[in-house]
C-alpha cells in the first residue's frame, strides 16, 4: 500500500498516466508537422501539381455538407515535400520565398541516364535540407521506371523532426521528352 492506495491501483494509475503522456507527445509531433488544405490527390505516387485543379473536398460526417479537405501530421508532411519537389526554385520569389522548391525541373527534356539520376538525387537532397520538418534523410534512391523510360522513381526514406518513425514516399518524376540512351 502506498499513500493509502493498494499497489494494483497504483500500477493502473501509472499505466494511465503513461498512456496519456504518450498520446500528448504523439499529438505534439503530429501538430508540429502541421495541418493544411489537401492539394494533391495521391500522396504515395504524385507526379504533377494538377494546376487549376488543386482544391479537394470531403463530406463532413456530422452534417453531410461538402467542405475543403484537410491533411494532418505525416500526410501533411508528405504533401509539403511533394509540393516542394514539384515547385521550381524561385517560382515563389514574388511571394517572398525565393529559395522554396527544387531544381528537378532542370532535368525536364534530359535523358534518363545515370548522370541525370544522380543529379535528381542531388536536387532532392538539397530540397530536403531546406525543409525544417525533416530531421534526417535515411536514403534517397533514384531508379529508372521499368515501364516508362522517361520516368525516374525517387524513393525517399527520412525521419521527421521529433519522431523516430520513418516516413517513406515514392515520387515519380517524368522527364517528358527524355529517353534512356
N, C-alpha and C positions, 0 to 999 in steps of 0.2 A: 504494500500500500504506500502510495506517495501522495502527500498533500490531501489526504482523505479520499483518494481515488484508488480503486483497485488497479493492479498492473494491466489487465486486459483493456480497461477503459483508456488508460494512458497510451497504450500501444495503438488503439484505434484513433485516438486524438492525434497522435504523432503522424500516423498514416494520412489522416485527413489534411493536416497542415502541410505535409509534403506534397500531396496531390494538388492542393490549391496553389502552393508555391510554384510547382511545375507548370500548371496551367497559366499562371500570371507571367512567368518567364517566357513561355512559348508564345503567349499573346503579344508580349512586348516585342519579340523577334518578328512576328508576323506584322505588327504595327510598324516596326522600323522599315520593313520592306515596302510598306505603303499600300494605298488603295488608289485606284484610278478608273476612268472610264475604259471599257473594253473597246479597243480599236482594231484588234487583229482576230480573225476567226479561228485560226489554227495555231495554237501556241507550241505545238510539237514540231510542225514542219511548215512554218510560214515562209513564203518565198517572195512576197511583194507587199507593198503598203496598201494596195487596193484603194488608190486615191479616189476621192469623191464617193467612196462607199465605206466610210470608216467609223460610223457610229452604230453600234449594235444595241438591240433592245432585248428585254426579257419581260416576262409576265410576272407580276407580283402575285405570290400565292394567296395573300390575305385578301386582296381586292380584285384580282383578275384583270388589273389595269396594266397597260404597257408602260415600261419605264426604261431609261437608259441602263445598259448592262454595266456592272462594275466588276473589277478584279481586285483581289486582296492577296496579300502575302506573297508566296512563291510564284503564283500565276502572274501577279503584277510585276514581279522582278523579271520573269521570263519575257513578258511583253516589253518591258522597258529595255531589256538587252536587245531584243529583236528590232525594236524601233531604232535603237542606236545604230545597229548594223545596217539597216535599210535606209538610213539618212546620210547623204553625202556630207562630209565635214564642210562646214561653212554655210550650209543651207539655212541654218537658223541664226546666222550672224545679224541680220536685221532685227531680230528679236532679243539680241543681247547674249547669244550663246554661240560665239564664233568657233569654238573647238568641239562642239557637240557633233556626234556622228562617227562615221568610219570612212576609210579610204577604199573600201571594197568596190565602190563604183568605178574606180580607176581600172579595174580588171574587165569591165564590160567590153566585149569585142575582141578580147585577147584569147589566145589558145589555152586549152585546158591541159597545161603542161606541168611537170614537176616544179619548175621555177615559179609559175604563177600560183600553184597551190601553196608553195612556201610563202609567197607574197601575201596570199589570202590569210594564212596563219598569222603572219606578222601584223597585218591590218586588224585582225580580230583581237590579238593580244593588246595592241595599242588602244582599241576601243574599250576593252575590259579594264585596262589600267585606269581609264578615266571614269569608270563607274564607281561611285562611293559605296555602293551596297555590296561590292564584291571584296571578300577578304583575301582569298587565294584562288588562283587558277590551277586546277589539278592537271588538266590536259586540254589541248586543242588539237584535234586530228582532222586533216582535210584530205578527202579522197574523191576520186572521180566517181560519179554515179554510173553504175554499170548499164543502166537503161537509157541514159541520156548523156551523150558525150559533151554536151555544152553545160553540164551541171556539176558543181562541186558540192559535196556534202560536208558540212562543217559540224563536227561533233565536239561539244563543249562540256566539260565537267568542272564545276567550281564550287567553292564553299562561300556562301553569303556571310556578310558581317553578322556577328552574334549568333552563329549557328555552327554545328558540327555536321549537319546533314548536307550531303552533296546535292547539288542542283545540276541536272543534265538536260541538255537540249540539242536538237539537231536542226541545223539551219541550211536548207538547200540554197545555194547561190548560183544563179544562172548567168552564164557568160554571153548568152544570146547568140551572136554570130560566131563565137569561138568554136573551134573543133580540136580534137586531140590529134597531135602530129603522128 
